[in-house]
Amino acid sequence: MTGSYEVIVQNRRLQYKFTISRNITILRGDSATGKTTLIEMIRAYQLNGEQSGINISCKKKCVTLEGNDWQLLLHQINDSIVFIDEGNSFVYSQDFAEAVKDSSNYYVIAVRNNLFNLPYSITEIYGIENVSGNKYQGTKRLYSRLYNLYEKNSPIAKKPELVIVEDAKSGYEFFKHVCDNFSIPCVSAMEKSKIATKVLESQADNILVIADGAAFGSEIESLVQLRYSKKIGIYLPESFEWLILNSGLIKSGDINKILENPSDYIDSQKYFSWEVFFTDLLIKSAKGTYLEYSKSRLNVVYKQENETNAILSKMPKLFE
């Protein structure tokens, strides 16, 4: 499935209105914040239609998934938005991750804990808040919306003493090159799950973390919590490949169109994460040019002054 879809779920007293743009959306929050109510309303409509007193407006079918027979049920669901309430432990399993990877559906999952088997974006982790209405007055509808729990960029106030990069390959080579120019130590965490450990091990007072935001959702909470004890700046672009595509180095009108509305081009059944899509797009777009790209080893032309500055111009000023 591709595209973004507005979803409106409502009855006489309550309305939820939000847009789903990626294959994995996470709902977080304590009890009584509205996650379960939303999914119960979708379940009621699924069972009884308009007789439930609920109306759902969406260009895609909205369904719920639950129980021990989830695999059997999921085989029958295609090209739909699937809502899963907290308490369904199968969402933490590798079997579920594999099912999502090969699926034509989008998934909205209400959970209290992180899903380390799924590559979800930091921009797709939401809480639910009331924006108008009065929940204590039955004659007035309560309107609820989703809001982002985490920011993509949260820089520190001064030059970092250390930069920690998630990537161990081309992305790390580039940022190591940039950091060397500013006389800043730069290390690779080797993988996203080891970033928090790298931060804790460091003696530096001001640390900048750079990681691929498109798949960093399961790790962002632990990193944010460390900010209570350390000064940590966070820069989470979609991916390093996304930065290169945004730099304008590769001249292609198709790239600009894709970057304006990525969800219209990223097939959830083919690409488990947007990070994978942008890597594929860069490799194909740069093939046969002097900017040819490999994820395993950085083409030296990206370390040339013009190319480096083009990429840095699309980033916040993180190093000065």
C-alpha positions in Angstrom: 0.0 0.0 0.0 1.2 3.5 -0.7 -0.1 7.0 0.2 -1.4 8.9 3.1 -4.9 8.4 4.5 -7.1 10.6 6.7 -9.1 8.6 9.2 -12.2 9.9 11.0 -13.8 7.7 13.6 -16.8 9.2 15.4 -20.0 8.7 17.3 -22.4 11.3 18.8 -20.0 12.1 21.7 -16.5 11.5 20.4 -14.4 12.1 17.2 -10.9 11.0 16.3 -9.3 12.6 13.3 -5.8 11.8 12.1 -3.7 10.9 9.1 -1.7 7.7 8.5 1.3 8.0 6.2 3.5 5.0 6.9 3.3 1.3 7.3 3.8 1.4 11.1 2.2 4.0 13.4 2.7 3.7 17.2 0.2 5.0 19.8 1.7 5.6 23.2 0.3 6.9 26.5 -1.0 5.9 29.9 -4.4 4.5 30.6 -7.5 6.6 29.9 -5.8 8.6 27.1 -8.1 7.3 24.4 -6.1 4.6 22.7 -8.3 1.7 23.6 -11.5 3.7 23.1 -10.4 4.4 19.5 -9.7 0.8 18.7 -12.9 -0.4 20.5 -14.9 2.0 18.3 -13.3 0.5 15.1 -13.9 -3.0 16.4 -17.6 -2.2 17.1 -18.0 -0.8 13.5 -16.3 -3.8 12.1 -18.8 -6.1 13.8 -22.0 -4.2 13.5 -21.5 -1.4 10.9 -23.7 1.7 11.2 -25.9 -0.1 13.7 -23.0 0.4 16.2 -23.7 4.1 16.2 -20.2 4.7 14.9 -19.1 6.1 11.6 -15.7 5.6 10.0 -14.5 7.7 7.1 -11.4 6.6 5.3 -10.4 5.6 1.7 -9.0 2.4 3.1 -10.8 -0.2 5.1 -10.0 0.0 8.9 -10.0 -3.2 10.8 -8.8 -4.6 14.1 -6.6 -7.6 14.8 -6.4 -9.5 18.1 -6.2 -12.9 19.7 -4.3 -16.1 19.3 -5.5 -16.6 15.8 -4.0 -13.3 14.6 -1.9 -15.0 11.9 -4.9 -16.8 10.4 -6.9 -13.6 10.5 -4.1 -11.4 9.0 -3.8 -13.7 6.0 -7.3 -12.5 5.1 -6.6 -8.8 5.4 -5.1 -6.9 2.5 -4.7 -3.2 1.5 -6.2 -2.1 4.8 -5.3 -0.1 8.0 -5.0 -2.6 10.8 -5.5 -1.4 14.4 -4.0 -3.5 17.3 -4.8 -2.7 20.9 -2.2 -3.0 23.7 -2.4 -6.4 25.5 -1.9 -8.3 22.3 1.6 -9.7 23.0 2.1 -11.1 19.5 3.2 -7.6 18.4 6.5 -8.1 20.2 7.2 -11.4 18.3 9.5 -11.9 15.3 6.6 -13.7 13.6 4.6 -10.5 13.7 7.5 -8.5 12.4 7.9 -10.9 9.5 4.2 -10.6 8.8 4.3 -6.8 8.7 7.4 -6.9 6.5 5.6 -8.8 3.7 2.2 -7.1 4.2 0.2 -4.8 1.9 -1.4 -3.2 5.0 -0.6 -0.2 7.2 -0.5 -0.9 11.0 -1.6 1.3 13.9 -0.3 -0.3 17.2 -1.2 0.8 20.7 1.6 -0.2 23.1 3.3 0.9 26.3 6.7 -0.8 25.5 9.0 -0.4 22.6 8.8 -2.8 19.6 12.4 -3.6 18.9 11.6 -6.0 16.0 9.9 -3.2 14.0 11.7 -0.3 12.2 9.2 2.5 12.9 10.0 6.2 12.5 10.3 8.7 15.4 7.8 10.9 13.6 5.1 8.1 13.8 5.0 7.8 17.6 1.9 9.6 18.8 0.0 10.5 21.9 -3.7 11.4 21.9 -5.0 14.7 23.2 -8.4 16.4 23.3 -8.5 19.6 21.3 -12.1 20.8 21.9 -15.3 19.7 23.5 -16.2 18.7 27.0 -16.0 15.1 28.0 -18.2 15.8 31.1 -21.0 17.2 29.0 -22.9 14.6 27.0 -24.4 17.2 24.7 -21.1 18.3 23.3 -18.8 16.1 21.2 -15.2 15.6 22.3 -12.6 16.0 19.6 -9.3 14.1 19.8 -6.2 14.2 17.7 -2.8 12.6 17.5 0.3 14.6 18.4 4.0 13.7 17.9 5.7 12.6 21.1 9.3 13.2 19.9 11.2 15.9 18.0 13.4 14.9 15.0 16.1 17.5 15.9 17.1 18.7 19.3 20.6 20.2 19.1 22.8 21.2 22.0 23.6 24.8 22.6 27.4 24.6 21.8 29.9 22.7 19.8 29.7 18.9 20.7 32.7 17.3 22.4 31.8 13.9 20.8 29.6 12.8 17.9 28.1 9.3 18.0 26.8 8.0 14.7 24.5 5.0 14.4 26.0 4.0 11.0 29.2 2.0 10.7 29.6 2.3 6.9 29.1 5.2 4.4 27.2 7.5 6.8 29.9 7.1 9.5 32.6 7.8 6.9 31.0 11.0 5.9 30.3 12.3 9.4 33.8 11.3 10.5 35.2 13.3 7.7 33.1 16.4 8.7 34.0 16.0 12.4 37.7 15.8 11.6 37.4 19.1 9.9 36.0 20.6 13.1 38.4 18.7 15.4 35.6 16.8 17.0 35.9 13.1 17.9 33.4 10.9 16.0 32.7 7.3 16.8 30.3 4.7 15.4 27.8 2.8 17.7 27.8 0.1 15.0 24.0 -0.2 15.3 21.1 1.7 16.7 20.6 -0.5 19.8 24.1 0.4 21.0 23.8 4.1 20.9 22.6 4.5 24.5 25.4 2.4 25.8 27.9 4.5 23.9 26.5 7.6 25.5 26.7 6.2 29.0 30.3 5.0 28.4 31.5 8.4 27.3 33.1 10.9 29.6 32.1 13.8 27.3 29.8 16.5 28.7 28.2 17.5 25.4 27.3 14.7 22.9 25.7 14.8 19.5 23.9 11.7 18.4 23.1 11.2 14.7 20.9 8.3 13.6 18.4 7.3 10.9 15.1 8.6 12.1 13.1 6.4 9.7 13.8 3.4 11.9 14.9 4.8 15.2 11.5 4.8 17.0 12.2 1.9 19.3 15.4 3.5 20.6 14.3 7.2 21.0 12.8 6.8 24.5 16.0 5.5 26.1 18.0 8.2 24.4 15.7 11.0 25.6 15.7 9.7 29.1 19.5 10.0 29.2 19.2 13.7 28.7 18.3 14.0 32.3 21.9 13.0 33.2 23.8 14.2 30.1 23.8 17.0 27.6 22.8 15.2 24.4 21.9 16.8 21.1 19.9 14.6 18.7 19.8 14.8 14.9 17.6 12.2 13.2 17.2 12.7 9.5 15.3 10.0 7.7 18.6 8.5 6.8 22.0 9.5 5.4 20.9 8.6 1.9 17.9 10.9 2.4 20.3 13.7 3.1 22.2 13.1 -0.1 19.0 13.0 -2.1 17.9 16.3 -0.5 21.3 18.0 -1.2 20.5 18.6 -4.9 23.7 16.9 -6.0 21.8 14.4 -8.1 19.7 16.3 -10.7 16.4 14.6 -11.2 12.9 16.0 -11.1 11.6 12.7 -10.0 13.7 12.8 -6.8 12.2 16.2 -5.9 8.7 14.9 -6.5 9.3 11.9 -4.4 10.9 13.9 -1.5 7.8 16.2 -1.4 5.4 13.2 -0.8 7.4 10.0 -0.1 4.4 8.1 1.1 2.9 8.3 -2.4 5.9 6.3 -3.8 6.9 3.9 -1.0 5.2 0.6 -1.2 4.8 -0.9 2.3 4.9 -4.4 0.9 8.2 -3.8 -0.8 9.9 -1.5 1.7 9.8 -2.4 5.4 11.2 1.0 6.3 11.6 4.3 4.5 15.3 4.1 5.2 15.5 1.1 2.8 13.6 2.9 0.1 15.8 6.0 0.2 18.9 3.8 0.0 17.5 2.0 -3.0 16.5 5.3 -4.7 19.9 6.8 -4.2 21.8 3.8 -5.5 19.6 3.7 -8.7 19.7 7.5 -9.2 23.4 7.8 -8.9 24.4 4.7 -10.9 26.7 5.5 -13.7 27.5 9.0 -12.5 30.5 10.3 -10.6 28.2 10.3 -7.5 27.7 6.5 -7.6 26.7 5.3 -4.2 27.4 2.2 -2.1 26.1 1.8 1.5 29.1 -0.3 2.5 31.8 2.2 1.5 31.6 5.9 0.8 32.5 7.2 -2.6 35.4 9.6 -2.0 33.7 12.3 -4.1 31.3 12.9 -1.2 34.3 14.1 0.9 35.1 16.8 -1.7 34.4 20.3 -0.5 31.5 21.1 -2.9 29.7 17.8 -2.3 30.2 17.9 1.5 28.9 21.5 1.7 25.9 20.6 -0.4 24.9 17.9 2.1 25.7 20.0 5.1 23.6 22.9 3.7 20.5 20.7 4.2 21.3 20.1 7.9 21.0 22.3 11.0 24.4 23.8 12.0 25.5 21.0 14.3 29.2 21.2 14.4 30.2 24.9 14.6 
